[in-house]
Amino acid sequence: MSLYRSLYPLHHAAMYGKLRVVKKLVYKGMLTSTADFKDYTPLHYAAMYGHFNICKFLSTKCDLNALTPESWSPILLAALFGHKHIVDLLMKAGAKLAIMDDQNWSLLHSSCYMGWMDVVLEILKYNKDLDVKSAGYTALWLSAYSKDVGIFQVLLKNGADARCKDFQRWTLLHCAARSGSIEMVKSVLSCDGIDFDAQTDYGDTALFLAIYYKHINVAELLIRSGVHRMSDKCKDISIFHDACRRGSLPLVTACIEMGLDVHKTDFLGNTPLHIATSYGHSEIIKLLLQAGAKCYLKNKQDNSPFNILCQFIGNIELIELFLSHGAYFQRYDVNSLYKLTTSNSVRRVLSSVRMRTESYVSEFNNKILPKVYDVPAYAEQLPPQKNLHITSKSGILSSIRGFLKHKNYIYDSFIRKASYFKNIGSKSISYSSSKGKKIR
């Protein structure tokens, strides 16, 4: 059965604003207190749909405080849908102001949440109790959550308590930061008694919520206002680390301008530069290095940012940048770079890292390889293997010739590793029994 077929004629007329029909039905003896299949009276429909004249007519002929199964009275519905004049009419007619719905929301809570400024002003003429909590929320808290700066300011001027919290200990600053509204955050910060580092039941601060929901402008504003604490859940991770992980250049810039420690470590010993390098955020890496971040500090896994770059990223531009800031190759760095660049399955390996073009291999050979010829490197397998072993296994002749120009290697053990030459072929190697072995 459809909604309209389920309505009595009087309810239908009240819904569509047919005043003459409503009057005629009432004068013919139809009861105004009759409820339909949803337990709504004609006055509920008239108040919901904003028909002032019908509400005025029915207000003297029916129960003003009749409740639906959701505990909605006609005046609650009028406030929820923003009908100021009907709210005023029903208030003057004697409707209860302290009534609440099944969610414990009052007239003021509903109108603040929905953003009906004129309704809020009308309610404040009759009700000054602003700090009544509805389901743990005050009207001021709801206005902050719904980002309505105008209503927020009106409630403050009427004496609302800016230190209010909900049942999970969310403050006004938490709501404003979660909403992402710069104007609302500024309004809250201007209030007296605001605890910048207040935490929810889950240990979250306003700054943590702003970053978690990616409101970078709000996070910058909070940092500049003196909010530095993130969360008890991640108390070993600073705002700096989280900004580097998310790749937020404006937020990292704000952290540096605020003078935050670029060498602060988390529970794994990682500095912000470790984090930025792990995620490959090039612009942030450059900014941190310019700010004085040290690229050779090691975490608890004994890895420096440069080690991470060589082992997992392999970006040529960043490698050169690190080298210009005092980084140096270690044995496993060289091995890692070989694995990223000189493997037989170059395309497959490169597709798993950030460099995806074949030109990366030649770029590596031309720019980086000359800097690592003199570094003693050993493969992970036993017995130890030198750079020449690893390079020859790859089958890249230019790299092998480069090593032979820079080092006088002993070729006996090299030749015994005959399997390394299976990719080079007979054209790449010849040897004489009298003078040792040569590679053309």
C-alpha positions in Angstrom: 0.0 0.0 0.0 1.5 3.4 -1.0 2.0 6.3 1.3 -0.8 8.4 -0.2 -3.4 5.6 -0.2 -2.5 5.0 3.5 -3.3 8.6 4.5 -6.7 9.7 5.7 -8.2 12.6 3.7 -7.4 15.1 6.5 -3.7 14.0 6.6 -3.5 14.2 2.8 -4.9 17.8 2.8 -2.6 18.9 5.6 0.4 17.5 3.7 -0.4 19.4 0.5 -1.4 22.6 2.2 -5.1 22.5 1.3 -6.5 24.8 4.0 -10.1 24.9 2.7 -10.2 21.1 2.5 -8.8 20.8 6.0 -11.4 23.2 7.4 -14.3 21.5 5.6 -13.2 18.0 6.8 -12.9 19.3 10.4 -16.2 21.0 10.3 -17.7 17.8 8.9 -16.6 16.0 12.1 -13.3 14.4 11.2 -11.1 14.1 14.3 -7.9 16.1 14.2 -6.2 13.8 16.7 -6.5 10.8 14.3 -3.2 9.2 13.6 -2.4 7.4 10.3 -0.5 4.2 9.8 2.8 5.9 10.9 1.1 7.5 14.0 1.4 10.9 12.5 -1.4 13.4 13.1 -2.4 16.1 10.5 -0.5 18.6 12.6 2.7 16.6 12.2 2.4 16.8 8.4 1.5 20.4 8.3 4.5 21.3 10.6 6.8 19.1 8.6 5.9 20.6 5.2 5.7 24.2 6.5 2.1 25.0 6.0 1.7 27.9 8.5 -2.0 28.6 8.1 -3.0 24.9 8.5 -0.8 24.7 11.7 -2.5 27.8 13.0 -5.9 26.3 12.4 -5.1 22.9 13.9 -3.1 24.3 16.9 -6.3 25.0 18.7 -8.0 21.7 17.8 -5.5 19.0 18.5 -2.7 17.8 20.9 0.4 20.0 20.3 2.6 17.4 22.0 1.5 14.2 20.3 4.5 12.0 19.6 5.3 9.7 16.7 7.1 6.4 17.2 10.4 8.4 16.8 9.2 10.7 19.6 8.8 13.6 17.3 6.3 16.2 18.2 5.0 18.7 15.7 7.3 21.5 16.9 10.3 19.1 16.7 9.5 18.4 13.1 9.1 22.1 12.4 12.6 22.8 13.9 14.2 19.9 12.1 12.9 21.2 8.7 13.7 24.8 9.4 10.2 26.4 9.6 10.8 29.3 11.9 7.3 30.8 11.9 5.7 27.5 12.7 8.1 27.0 15.6 7.2 30.4 16.9 3.5 29.7 16.5 3.6 26.4 18.3 5.7 27.8 21.1 3.2 30.6 21.7 0.4 28.1 21.5 1.9 26.1 24.4 4.0 23.3 22.9 6.6 21.9 25.2 10.1 23.1 24.6 12.0 20.5 26.7 10.7 17.6 24.6 13.3 15.3 23.0 13.1 12.6 20.3 14.3 9.0 20.6 17.9 10.1 20.0 17.6 12.6 22.8 17.8 15.5 20.5 16.0 18.7 21.5 14.7 21.6 19.3 18.0 23.4 19.7 20.1 20.4 18.9 18.2 19.6 15.7 18.2 23.2 14.4 21.9 23.6 15.2 22.9 20.4 13.4 20.8 21.3 10.4 22.1 24.9 10.3 18.8 26.8 10.6 20.0 30.1 12.0 16.6 31.8 12.1 15.1 28.8 14.0 18.0 28.9 16.5 17.5 32.6 17.2 13.7 31.9 17.7 14.4 29.1 20.1 16.9 31.2 22.1 14.1 33.7 22.8 12.4 31.0 24.9 15.1 28.6 26.0 18.5 29.7 27.4 19.7 26.3 28.6 22.4 25.9 26.0 24.6 23.3 27.7 22.0 20.4 28.0 23.6 17.3 26.5 21.7 15.3 24.0 23.2 11.9 23.4 26.4 13.4 24.8 26.4 16.4 22.6 25.6 20.0 23.3 24.2 22.4 20.8 27.5 24.2 20.5 29.3 20.9 19.9 26.9 20.1 17.1 27.3 23.5 15.4 31.1 23.0 15.4 30.7 19.5 13.9 28.4 20.8 11.2 30.8 23.7 10.3 28.2 26.4 10.9 30.4 29.3 12.1 27.4 31.7 12.4 25.4 29.5 14.7 28.6 28.8 16.7 29.2 32.5 17.3 25.6 33.1 18.3 25.6 30.3 20.9 28.9 31.6 22.3 27.5 35.1 22.7 24.5 33.6 24.5 26.8 31.9 27.0 27.5 28.4 25.7 30.4 26.6 27.3 33.3 26.2 24.9 34.9 23.5 27.1 32.1 21.0 26.3 32.9 17.4 25.3 30.9 14.5 24.0 30.7 11.1 25.5 34.0 10.1 23.7 35.7 13.2 25.0 35.7 15.0 21.6 36.2 18.7 22.2 35.1 21.6 19.9 38.7 21.6 18.5 38.4 17.9 17.6 35.1 18.6 15.8 36.5 21.6 13.9 39.6 19.7 12.9 37.6 16.7 11.7 35.3 18.9 9.7 38.2 20.6 7.8 36.8 24.1 8.1 39.5 26.7 8.5 37.0 29.3 9.7 35.5 27.0 12.3 39.0 26.1 13.6 39.9 29.7 13.9 36.7 30.4 15.8 37.4 27.6 18.2 41.0 28.6 18.7 39.8 32.1 19.7 37.7 30.7 22.6 38.9 30.8 26.1 39.8 27.6 27.9 40.5 25.5 24.8 42.9 22.6 25.4 45.0 22.3 22.3 46.4 18.9 23.2 43.2 17.3 24.6 42.7 13.7 23.6 39.7 11.6 22.9 39.0 8.2 24.5 41.1 6.7 21.7 44.0 9.0 22.4 43.6 11.3 19.3 44.4 15.0 19.3 42.9 17.6 17.0 46.1 17.6 15.0 46.0 13.8 14.5 42.4 14.1 13.2 43.3 16.9 10.8 46.1 14.8 9.3 44.2 11.6 9.3 41.4 13.1 7.3 43.9 14.9 5.0 42.9 18.5 6.0 46.4 19.8 5.4 45.4 23.5 5.7 43.9 22.8 9.1 47.0 20.9 10.2 49.2 23.8 9.2 47.0 26.2 11.2 47.1 24.0 14.3 50.9 23.6 14.1 51.3 27.4 13.8 49.0 27.8 16.8 51.3 25.6 18.9 49.7 22.2 18.6 52.4 19.6 18.1 51.1 16.5 19.8 49.7 13.8 17.6 48.2 10.8 19.5 48.9 8.4 22.4 48.4 5.6 19.9 51.4 6.8 18.0 53.2 8.8 20.7 56.6 7.7 19.3 55.7 9.1 15.9 55.9 12.9 15.5 53.9 15.1 13.2 57.0 15.3 11.1 57.1 11.6 10.4 53.4 11.4 9.5 53.7 14.4 7.1 56.7 12.7 5.4 54.8 9.4 5.1 51.8 11.1 3.6 53.9 13.1 1.2 52.5 16.5 2.3 55.0 19.1 1.1 53.1 22.1 2.7 52.9 20.2 6.1 56.6 19.3 6.0 57.4 22.9 5.2 55.4 24.1 8.1 57.2 21.6 10.4 60.5 22.9 9.3 59.5 26.6 9.7 58.2 25.8 13.2 61.7 24.5 14.1 60.7 20.9 14.7 63.7 18.5 15.0 64.5 17.0 11.6 66.4 14.2 13.4 63.7 13.1 15.7 63.4 9.3 15.7 60.3 7.0 16.0 60.2 3.7 17.9 62.1 2.1 15.0 64.8 4.7 15.0 63.6 6.3 11.7 64.1 10.0 11.1 61.7 11.9 8.9 64.3 11.4 6.1 64.1 7.7 6.5 60.3 7.8 6.1 60.4 10.2 3.1 63.0 8.0 1.4 61.1 4.8 2.0 58.0 6.3 0.2 60.1 7.9 -2.5 58.8 11.5 -1.9 61.5 13.3 -3.9 60.5 16.9 -3.2 60.3 16.2 0.6 63.7 14.5 0.5 65.2 17.6 -1.2 63.6 19.8 1.4 64.8 17.8 4.3 68.3 17.7 3.0 68.3 21.5 2.5 67.1 21.8 6.1 70.1 19.9 7.3 68.8 16.3 7.7 71.7 13.9 7.9 71.6 11.1 5.3 73.9 8.7 7.1 72.1 8.3 10.4 71.0 4.7 11.0 67.8 3.3 12.4 67.5 0.2 14.6 67.7 -2.0 11.5 71.2 -0.5 10.9 69.9 1.3 7.7 70.6 4.9 6.8 68.3 6.7 4.4 70.9 6.2 1.7 70.9 2.5 2.3 67.1 2.4 1.9 67.4 4.4 -1.3 70.0 2.0 -2.8 68.2 -1.1 -1.6 64.6 -0.4 -2.5 64.2 2.8 -4.6 67.2 3.1 -6.9 66.4 6.6 -8.1 69.4 8.0 -10.0 68.7 11.7 -9.3 68.2 11.0 -5.6 71.4 8.9 -5.4 73.4 11.8 -6.8 71.6 14.2 -4.4 72.5 12.1 -1.4 76.1 11.7 -2.6 76.4 15.5 -2.8 75.2 15.7 0.8 77.8 13.4 2.3 76.4 10.0 1.7 78.8 7.2 0.8 78.4 3.7 -0.7 78.7 0.6 1.4 79.1 -2.9 0.2 75.5 -3.9 0.4 74.5 -0.7 -1.3 76.4 -1.7 -4.3 75.0 -5.2 -4.3 71.5 -3.8 -4.0 72.0 -1.4 -6.9 73.3 -4.3 -9.1 70.2 -6.3 -8.2 68.0 -3.3 -9.3 69.8 -2.6 -12.5 71.9 -5.5 -13.9 69.7 -8.5 -13.4 69.0 -10.7 -16.4 65.3 -9.8 -15.9 65.9 -6.1 -16.0 62.4 -5.2 -17.1 60.7 -7.2 -14.4 62.9 -5.8 -11.7 62.5 -2.2 -12.9 58.8 -2.6 -13.0 58.7 -3.4 -9.3 60.5 -0.2 -8.4 59.9 3.4 -9.4 62.2 3.5 -12.4 60.4 1.8 -15.3 62.5 2.7 -18.4 65.3 0.8 -20.1 67.4 4.0 -20.1 67.8 3.6 -16.4 70.4 0.9 -16.9 72.6 3.0 -19.1 72.1 6.0 -16.8 73.3 3.9 -13.9 76.3 2.7 -15.8 77.3 6.3 -16.9 76.7 8.2 -13.7 76.7 5.9 -10.7 78.9 2.9 -11.6 82.1 4.9 -11.8 81.6 6.0 -8.2 81.4 2.4 -6.9 84.2 0.7 -8.8 86.5 1.0 -5.8 84.0 -0.3 -3.3 84.5 -3.9 -2.2 81.1 -5.5 -2.5 80.1 -9.1 -1.6 77.0 -10.9 -2.7 74.7 -12.4 -0.2 75.6 -16.0 -1.1 78.7 -17.8 0.3 81.5 -17.9 -0.4 82.1 -14.1 -0.8 82.0 -12.7 -4.3 83.5 -9.6 -5.7 82.0 -6.9 -7.9 83.4 -8.6 -10.9 81.7 -11.8 -10.1 78.3 -10.2 -9.8 78.7 -8.0 -12.9 79.9 -10.9 -15.1 76.9 -12.9 -13.9 74.7 -10.2 -15.3 76.2 -10.4 -18.7 76.7 -6.6 -19.3 80.1 -6.2 -21.0 80.4 -2.4 -20.5 80.3 -2.9 -16.7 82.9 -5.7 -16.9 85.3 -3.6 -19.0 84.8 -0.7 -16.5 85.9 -2.9 -13.6 89.0 -4.2 -15.5 90.1 -0.6 -16.2 89.9 0.4 -12.6 91.2 -2.7 -10.8 93.7 -5.5 -11.3 91.5 -8.4 -10.5 92.7 -12.0 -10.0 91.0 -14.0 -12.7 91.5 -17.5 -11.4 88.5 -17.5 -9.1 86.7 -15.5 -11.7 87.1 -18.2 -14.3 86.2 -21.0 -11.9 82.8 -19.4 -11.7 82.2 -20.6 -15.2 78.4 -20.4 -14.7 78.7 -16.7 -14.6 79.6 -16.5 -18.2 76.7 -18.4 -19.6 74.9 -15.1 -20.5 78.0 -13.6 -22.1 78.7 -16.2 -24.7 81.9 -17.1 -26.6 82.2 -13.6 -28.1 82.7 -11.9 -24.8 85.6 -13.9 -23.4 88.8 -15.5 -24.5 91.8 -16.5 -22.5 95.3 -17.7 -23.1 97.2 -20.3 -21.0 100.3 -18.2 -20.9 99.2 -14.7 -19.9 96.2 -15.3 -17.8 92.7 -14.4 -19.0 91.5 -11.4 -20.9 88.2 -9.9 -21.7 87.8 -8.0 -25.0 
